[in-house]
């Protein structure tokens, strides 16, 4: 069909069917570029869905130039942010998840997926917050896949992360001069956010987690790395022994990461951790550490408040209870000591030599030994098996002694 007979026209593009007869049932986005007729598949048979694809395509084109907030559609700027700033985002998967949540909300809200930047107001953010914190579900097409999500209601912290990711995308749009100014987005009220987590784990609980990870060497190594150094979970995930381990010390700050107040310092490497680093596991990692952690938590009976960072809190508590000087604890965890007057990140830990942190090293080695013993005890009592559908089953070993085998003659 020609542009004049197209069922939907937006700007310089229209919906059409290929004239060469290929993909006769799929709607195409047609348009002339440099004098040639160009087709882009919507991958849609349904006309209404194809219209939405064309409208989004046009919005994406227009979003590359400066627009007023009342005419600039929001969603294209989310993808610009991922494409242009993505290489600098350490946990891009969590940002993508945030954006899918926002899109899922708009699909169900009065704003629709044609939401404008100016529509991000106090009331619309409040609707998003109520939607996320209550039972909700969404189904969003993303990069050729359909993501489905269902939840009984997330925490105020999770909503705040979603808001922070949206703020970052809009600030990026402003910096790139695609919108005049990023709107002010209100934070989640403090009364709706949880109190800071002070939960810690016992050596027995840590040992159970380590033993449960026996089938996933990469996850187990990550857990041991947190136990042996107190490293932040995200920095631990990015740890590369070949580049960061230097014998008795390790630089826990991954190469290429920005220098911020959350500096991951150079730390001492206790002997058992050195052995692990020398045989750092390779192979195929689990698909999602987040799902693995959630499953482990359910199988071992931990509350939802137990998160990877709980291990870091546990290490800090163990160091304090072991009488390790505050200066060494601060240096090990990447915190600025209260008595430290140095201002720059690069010099903040210059006065703490990781080779001389003997108290911290002894305490970490003691904790490692305790956890290792508890892991061995847990394995004696429990069996972790993998089912045919790749699910994990945790069972207790039988405590009954096998009965004597009686022969046909009545003797043993």
MARGU-337601 format. One record per residue (C-alpha): residue number from 1; residue in one letter; x, y, z. Coordinates in Angstrom, 2 decimals. Last residue first. Example, Ala and Ser with C-alpha at 12.3 -4.5 7.8 and 13.67 -1.06 7.14 Angstrom:
R   num   residu        xx        yy        zz
R     2        s     13.67     -1.06      7.14
R     1        a     12.30     -4.50      7.80
This chain:
R   num   residu        xx        yy        zz
R   412        x     24.28    -62.74     60.07
R   411        x     22.69    -66.08     60.66
R   410        x     19.08    -67.02     60.07
R   409        x     19.96    -69.48     57.36
R   408        x     18.51    -67.24     54.64
R   407        x     20.76    -64.33     55.69
R   406        x     19.86    -61.41     57.95
R   405        x     21.26    -57.96     57.07
R   404        x     21.65    -55.87     60.20
R   403        x     19.61    -52.70     60.17
R   402        x     21.19    -49.46     58.99
R   401        x     21.60    -46.84     61.74
R   400        x     18.96    -44.15     61.78
R   399        x     20.13    -40.52     61.66
R   398        x     19.05    -40.02     58.05
R   397        x     20.59    -37.02     56.38
R   396        x     18.51    -33.89     56.32
R   395        x     17.27    -32.70     52.96
R   394        x     17.88    -29.64     50.80
R   393        x     16.52    -29.85     47.26
R   392        x     17.80    -27.64     44.47
R   391        x     16.03    -27.27     41.13
R   390        x     17.65    -28.04     37.79
R   389        x     14.50    -29.66     36.33
R   388        x     16.06    -33.11     36.82
R   387        x     16.66    -32.42     40.49
R   386        x     19.90    -31.17     42.04
R   385        x     20.80    -32.46     45.50
R   384        x     21.88    -30.80     48.72
R   383        x     22.27    -33.26     51.60
R   382        x     22.33    -32.05     55.18
R   381        x     23.70    -33.20     58.55
R   380        x     27.35    -33.80     57.73
R   379        x     27.31    -30.92     55.25
R   378        x     26.23    -28.54     58.03
R   377        x     29.13    -29.62     60.23
R   376        x     31.62    -28.97     57.42
R   375        x     30.12    -25.52     56.84
R   374        x     30.42    -24.81     60.57
R   373        x     34.12    -25.65     60.52
R   372        x     34.69    -23.39     57.50
R   371        x     32.73    -20.56     59.13
R   370        x     34.83    -20.74     62.30
R   369        x     38.10    -20.85     60.33
R   368        x     37.06    -17.85     58.21
R   367        x     36.09    -15.91     61.35
R   366        x     39.48    -16.62     62.95
R   365        x     41.33    -15.64     59.77
R   364        x     39.39    -12.38     59.61
R   363        x     40.19    -11.60     63.26
R   362        x     43.90    -12.35     62.83
R   361        x     44.10    -10.16     59.70
R   360        x     42.28     -7.28     61.40
R   359        x     44.66     -7.37     64.35
R   358        x     47.68     -7.64     62.09
R   357        x     46.84     -4.66     59.87
R   356        x     50.54     -4.06     59.09
R   355        x     50.56     -5.35     55.50
R   354        x     47.41     -3.33     54.78
R   353        x     49.38     -0.11     55.53
R   352        x     46.98      2.55     56.81
R   351        x     48.22      6.14     56.36
R   350        x     47.49      6.21     52.63
R   349        x     43.86      5.33     53.26
R   348        x     42.31      8.72     52.47
R   347        x     45.02      9.80     50.06
R   346        x     43.29      8.82     46.80
R   345        x     39.84      9.59     48.18
R   344        x     40.73     13.18     48.92
R   343        x     39.94     14.94     52.17
R   342        x     42.36     13.81     54.86
R   341        x     41.10     14.72     58.34
R   340        x     40.82     11.16     59.64
R   339        x     39.58     10.99     63.23
R   338        x     36.16      9.67     62.28
R   337        x     37.75      6.99     60.06
R   336        x     36.67      7.20     56.44
R   335        x     35.12      3.94     55.39
R   334        x     36.51      1.50     52.85
R   333        x     35.74     -1.63     54.85
R   332        x     39.37     -2.54     55.58
R   331        x     40.45      1.05     56.24
R   330        x     37.58      1.72     58.63
R   329        x     38.18     -1.55     60.47
R   328        x     41.92     -0.79     60.74
R   327        x     41.30      2.70     62.13
R   326        x     38.71      1.34     64.56
R   325        x     41.27     -0.92     66.19
R   324        x     40.32     -4.64     66.13
R   323        x     38.93     -5.68     69.52
R   322        x     37.42     -8.98     68.36
R   321        x     33.89     -7.64     68.94
R   320        x     34.64     -4.82     66.49
R   319        x     36.02     -7.17     63.83
R   318        x     33.08     -9.54     64.22
R   317        x     30.60     -6.67     63.84
R   316        x     32.32     -5.49     60.64
R   315        x     32.36     -9.03     59.23
R   314        x     28.65     -9.43     59.99
R   313        x     27.78     -6.12     58.35
R   312        x     29.68     -7.24     55.22
R   311        x     27.81    -10.56     55.27
R   310        x     24.53     -8.66     55.60
R   309        x     25.46     -6.89     52.34
R   308        x     24.47    -10.07     50.50
R   307        x     20.90     -9.72     51.83
R   306        x     19.18    -11.13     54.91
R   305        x     16.17     -8.85     55.43
R   304        x     14.03    -11.34     53.50
R   303        x     14.18    -13.67     56.51
R   302        x     16.42    -16.77     56.38
R   301        x     14.88    -20.25     56.23
R   300        x     17.73    -22.11     54.54
R   299        x     15.74    -22.96     51.39
R   298        x     14.08    -19.51     51.24
R   297        x     17.35    -17.60     51.63
R   296        x     19.06    -19.83     49.12
R   295        x     16.32    -19.14     46.57
R   294        x     16.57    -15.37     47.07
R   293        x     20.36    -15.51     46.82
R   292        x     20.28    -17.55     43.64
R   291        x     17.64    -15.23     42.13
R   290        x     19.83    -12.19     42.83
R   289        x     23.00    -13.96     41.70
R   288        x     21.32    -14.48     38.33
R   287        x     22.30    -16.81     35.50
R   286        x     24.76    -18.80     37.60
R   285        x     28.35    -18.61     36.35
R   284        x     29.74    -20.90     33.61
R   283        x     33.25    -22.07     34.22
R   282        x     36.02    -20.43     36.16
R   281        x     36.85    -20.88     39.79
R   280        x     39.74    -18.97     41.41
R   279        x     42.44    -21.52     42.21
R   278        x     45.14    -19.08     43.35
R   277        x     42.41    -16.83     44.74
R   276        x     41.15    -19.67     46.93
R   275        x     44.61    -20.38     48.33
R   274        x     45.12    -16.68     49.02
R   273        x     41.77    -16.67     50.84
R   272        x     43.02    -19.37     53.18
R   271        x     46.19    -17.31     53.91
R   270        x     44.56    -13.96     54.70
R   269        x     44.64    -11.24     52.05
R   268        x     45.31     -7.78     53.47
R   267        x     43.23     -4.96     51.98
R   266        x     43.66     -2.25     49.32
R   265        x     40.54     -0.10     49.42
R   264        x     37.08     -0.08     47.83
R   263        x     36.26      3.63     47.70
R   262        x     32.70      4.46     48.57
R   261        x     33.45      8.19     48.73
R   260        x     33.97      7.99     44.98
R   259        x     36.77      7.11     42.56
R   258        x     35.03      5.76     39.47
R   257        x     35.30      2.07     38.50
R   256        x     37.64      1.41     35.59
R   255        x     39.60     -1.33     37.29
R   254        x     37.75     -2.87     40.21
R   253        x     38.54     -1.42     43.67
R   252        x     39.30     -4.36     45.98
R   251        x     43.06     -3.96     45.59
R   250        x     44.44     -7.15     47.08
R   249        x     47.27     -7.73     49.54
R   248        x     49.60    -10.56     50.57
R   247        x     50.19    -11.65     46.98
R   246        x     48.99     -8.96     44.61
R   245        x     45.37     -9.73     43.74
R   244        x     43.56     -7.11     41.64
R   243        x     44.31     -7.87     37.98
R   242        x     44.49    -11.67     37.88
R   241        x     42.19    -11.90     40.90
R   240        x     39.32    -10.17     39.06
R   239        x     36.61     -8.87     41.42
R   238        x     33.45     -7.58     39.71
R   237        x     31.07     -9.56     41.92
R   236        x     33.07     -8.56     44.98
R   235        x     32.71     -4.90     44.05
R   234        x     28.94     -5.40     43.93
R   233        x     28.89     -7.23     47.28
R   232        x     30.98     -4.63     49.16
R   231        x     34.18     -6.21     50.45
R   230        x     34.34     -7.49     54.04
R   229        x     37.68     -9.13     53.18
R   228        x     37.57    -12.84     54.00
R   227        x     33.80    -13.16     54.41
R   226        x     33.08    -11.16     51.26
R   225        x     35.60    -13.21     49.26
R   224        x     34.15    -16.42     50.71
R   223        x     30.71    -15.43     49.40
R   222        x     32.07    -14.59     45.94
R   221        x     33.97    -17.91     45.84
R   220        x     30.77    -19.76     46.72
R   219        x     28.90    -18.00     43.92
R   218        x     31.57    -18.97     41.37
R   217        x     31.79    -22.53     42.74
R   216        x     28.04    -23.16     42.32
R   215        x     27.26    -26.74     43.47
R   214        x     28.87    -26.19     46.88
R   213        x     26.76    -23.05     47.41
R   212        x     24.65    -24.63     50.18
R   211        x     27.90    -25.27     52.05
R   210        x     28.82    -21.58     52.06
R   209        x     25.30    -20.54     53.12
R   208        x     25.28    -23.15     55.91
R   207        x     28.68    -21.92     57.13
R   206        x     27.42    -18.35     57.24
R   205        x     24.52    -19.46     59.41
R   204        x     26.83    -21.42     61.71
R   203        x     29.28    -18.49     61.90
R   202        x     26.33    -16.37     63.06
R   201        x     24.78    -13.78     60.76
R   200        x     24.24    -10.08     61.34
R   199        x     21.19     -7.84     61.10
R   198        x     21.66     -4.12     61.63
R   197        x     19.50     -3.06     58.68
R   196        x     18.72      0.65     58.58
R   195        x     15.04      1.29     59.34
R   194        x     12.70      0.56     56.50
R   193        x     11.24      3.24     54.27
R   192        x      7.67      4.47     54.27
R   191        x      8.19      6.95     57.12
R   190        x     11.20      8.32     55.24
R   189        x      8.92      9.53     52.43
R   188        x      9.94      8.17     49.04
R   187        x     11.84     10.82     47.13
R   186        x     10.22     13.56     45.05
R   185        x     11.21     13.97     41.39
R   184        x     12.21     17.48     40.32
R   183        x     11.92     17.67     36.56
R   182        x     15.04     17.53     34.39
R   181        x     15.54     20.79     32.50
R   180        x     15.37     21.91     28.89
R   179        x     15.24     18.44     27.40
R   178        x     17.54     16.93     24.80
R   177        x     20.50     19.07     25.82
R   176        x     22.80     16.09     26.48
R   175        x     23.11     17.19     30.11
R   174        x     19.31     17.43     30.34
R   173        x     18.83     13.93     28.94
R   172        x     21.49     12.63     31.36
R   171        x     19.68     14.32     34.24
R   170        x     16.52     12.55     33.04
R   169        x     18.20      9.13     33.04
R   168        x     19.75      9.70     36.49
R   167        x     16.41     10.77     37.97
R   166        x     14.76      7.61     36.61
R   165        x     17.45      5.47     38.24
R   164        x     17.02      7.31     41.56
R   163        x     13.25      6.78     41.43
R   162        x     13.62      3.04     40.87
R   161        x     16.14      2.90     43.73
R   160        x     13.62      4.76     45.92
R   159        x     10.96      2.20     45.05
R   158        x     13.27     -0.60     46.19
R   157        x     14.03      1.24     49.42
R   156        x     10.30      1.67     50.13
R   155        x      9.98     -2.09     49.99
R   154        x      8.31     -4.13     47.25
R   153        x      4.74     -5.43     47.08
R   152        x      3.23     -8.86     46.50
R   151        x      5.18     -9.16     43.28
R   150        x      4.66    -10.35     39.71
R   149        x      7.00     -9.73     36.79
R   148        x      7.00    -10.93     33.21
R   147        x      9.73     -9.98     30.75
R   146        x      9.03    -10.52     27.05
R   145        x     12.16    -10.73     24.94
R   144        x     13.25     -8.93     21.76
R   143        x     15.20     -6.25     23.61
R   142        x     12.45     -5.66     26.13
R   141        x      8.75     -6.47     25.85
R   140        x      7.06     -5.74     29.17
R   139        x      4.60     -7.79     31.21
R   138        x      3.54     -6.35     34.53
R   137        x      2.38     -7.36     37.98
R   136        x      1.31     -5.68     41.19
R   135        x      0.48     -6.31     44.85
R   134        x      1.19     -3.06     46.73
R   133        x      4.47     -1.22     47.24
R   132        x      5.00     -0.83     43.51
R   131        x      1.52      0.59     42.79
R   130        x      1.64      2.94     45.78
R   129        x      5.05      4.24     44.68
R   128        x      3.95      4.66     41.06
R   127        x      0.86      6.58     42.16
R   126        x      3.05      8.80     44.35
R   125        x      5.34      9.40     41.35
R   124        x      2.29     10.52     39.34
R   123        x      1.17     12.87     42.14
R   122        x      4.56     14.49     42.73
R   121        x      5.07     15.03     39.03
R   120        x      6.55     13.15     36.10
R   119        x      4.00     14.27     33.53
R   118        x      6.36     16.99     32.24
R   117        x      8.62     14.27     30.82
R   116        x      5.69     13.08     28.72
R   115        x      3.96      9.71     29.05
R   114        x      3.19      8.00     25.72
R   113        x      3.49      4.67     27.50
R   112        x      0.15      5.37     29.17
R   111        x     -0.44      8.37     31.50
R   110        x     -3.68      6.87     32.86
R   109        x     -1.63      4.09     34.43
R   108        x     -1.44      0.43     33.41
R   107        x      1.15      0.67     30.63
R   106        x      2.79      3.47     32.61
R   105        x      3.40      1.09     35.50
R   104        x      4.97     -1.59     33.31
R   103        x      7.17      1.10     31.75
R   102        x      8.34      2.22     35.20
R   101        x      9.01     -1.37     36.28
R   100        x     10.89     -2.05     33.05
R    99        x     13.02      1.03     33.77
R    98        x     13.90     -0.26     37.23
R    97        x     14.83     -3.69     35.85
R    96        x     17.09     -2.03     33.29
R    95        x     18.76     -0.15     36.14
R    94        x     19.23     -3.40     38.08
R    93        x     20.80     -5.08     35.05
R    92        x     23.13     -2.11     34.53
R    91        x     24.90     -2.91     37.78
R    90        x     28.25     -1.18     37.19
R    89        x     26.92      1.62     34.98
R    88        x     29.69      3.28     32.94
R    87        x     29.11      1.18     29.80
R    86        x     25.37      2.00     30.08
R    85        x     25.74      5.77     29.74
R    84        x     25.04      6.07     26.03
R    83        x     22.81      3.07     25.35
R    82        x     21.19      2.91     28.77
R    81        x     20.58      6.67     28.91
R    80        x     19.21      6.81     25.36
R    79        x     16.89      3.93     26.30
R    78        x     15.43      5.82     29.26
R    77        x     15.20      8.97     27.14
R    76        x     12.95      7.17     24.66
R    75        x     10.52      6.44     27.54
R    74        x      9.84     10.03     28.59
R    73        x      8.12     11.62     25.63
R    72        x      9.21     15.22     25.07
R    71        x      6.27     17.53     24.29
R    70        x      5.51     19.04     27.72
R    69        x      9.16     18.83     28.77
R    68        x     10.17     21.06     25.87
R    67        x     12.28     19.44     23.23
R    66        x     15.94     19.57     22.21
R    65        x     16.78     16.98     19.57
R    64        x     17.37     13.24     19.91
R    63        x     13.89     12.81     21.39
R    62        x     12.29     13.40     18.00
R    61        x     13.67     10.17     16.60
R    60        x     12.63      8.18     19.65
R    59        x      9.14      9.64     19.57
R    58        x      8.81      8.55     15.95
R    57        x      9.76      4.98     16.84
R    56        x      7.37      5.02     19.81
R    55        x      4.48      6.11     17.56
R    54        x      5.44      3.47     15.03
R    53        x      5.53      0.72     17.67
R    52        x      2.19      1.86     19.13
R    51        x      0.60      1.75     15.66
R    50        x      1.97     -1.78     15.23
R    49        x      0.28     -2.88     18.46
R    48        x     -3.05     -1.47     17.24
R    47        x     -2.59     -3.13     13.83
R    46        x     -1.99     -6.62     15.24
R    45        x      0.49     -8.64     13.19
R    44        x      3.42     -7.09     14.99
R    43        x      7.16     -7.64     14.53
R    42        x      7.30     -3.86     13.92
R    41        x      9.60     -4.55     10.98
R    40        x     11.57     -1.66      9.58
R    39        x     11.21     -0.89      5.86
R    38        x     13.22      1.67      3.90
R    37        x     12.23      3.30      0.60
R    36        x     15.27      5.01     -0.88
R    35        x     15.72      8.74     -1.55
R    34        x     18.16      9.33      1.26
R    33        x     15.66      7.83      3.71
R    32        x     12.08      7.29      2.62
R    31        x      9.77      5.71      5.15
R    30        x      8.02      2.50      6.02
R    29        x      7.42      1.00      9.46
R    28        x      6.32     -2.54      8.66
R    27        x      3.29     -4.56      9.70
R    26        x      3.73     -8.32      9.61
R    25        x      1.26    -10.52      7.71
R    24        x      2.94    -10.42      4.30
R    23        x      6.43    -11.11      5.70
R    22        x      7.96    -11.00      2.20
R    21        x      5.61    -10.08     -0.63
R    20        x      8.04     -7.69     -2.30
R    19        x      5.75     -4.76     -1.50
R    18        x      6.28     -5.11      2.23
R    17        x      3.20     -4.13      4.19
R    16        x      2.80     -0.54      5.36
R    15        x      2.62      1.63      8.42
R    14        x      3.81      5.21      7.93
R    13        x      6.86      7.42      8.41
R    12        x      7.72     11.07      7.76
R    11        x      5.63     12.38     10.65
R    10        x      3.28      9.71     11.91
R     9        x      0.97      7.96      9.46
R     8        x     -1.46      5.13     10.26
R     7        x     -3.88      3.09      8.13
R     6        x     -1.74      3.63      5.01
R     5        x     -3.67      4.51      1.85
R     4        x     -1.80      7.76      1.11
R     3        x      1.54      6.25      2.15
R     2        x      1.08      3.58     -0.50
R     1        x      0.00      0.00      0.00
